[in-house]
Amino acid sequence: HGYLRVNLKHIPWSVAEVFSILEKHNVNVADSRQQKAYGEKVGGKVFIPDIITTESLEYDAIKKALKEIEKSKRIYGKPVYIRFED
């Protein structure tokens, strides 16, 4: 289980791209909530934090997914992942 925070560019399909990357690496999403109230403008574009909780997974899978998410043009900054111990 874990907690993932990404800053999504406020345009259609940003969250879908993140979910697609997670799916590709066999990471199941338990829940997702975008926090529009905490959005911020960067370079004239709005980015909104999305808090994603994941189901149990192999740590190597999330490491690979994070590297790919970080390269996305729909994300600002580095994604943050915190692993929950069972």
Stockholm file with secondary structure:
# STOCKHOLM 1.0

chainA/1-86         HGYLRVNLKHIPWSVAEVFSILEKHNVNVADSRQQKAYGEKVGGKVFIPDIITTESLEYDAIKKALKEIEKSKRIYGKPVYIRFED
#=GR chainA/1-86 SS CEEEEEEEESSTTHHHHHHHHHHHTTCCEEEEEECGGGCEEETTEEEEEEEEEECSCCHHHHHHHHHHHHTCTTEEEEEEEEECCC
#=GC SS_cons        CEEEEEEEESSTTHHHHHHHHHHHTTCCEEEEEECGGGCEEETTEEEEEEEEEECSCCHHHHHHHHHHHHTCTTEEEEEEEEECCC
//
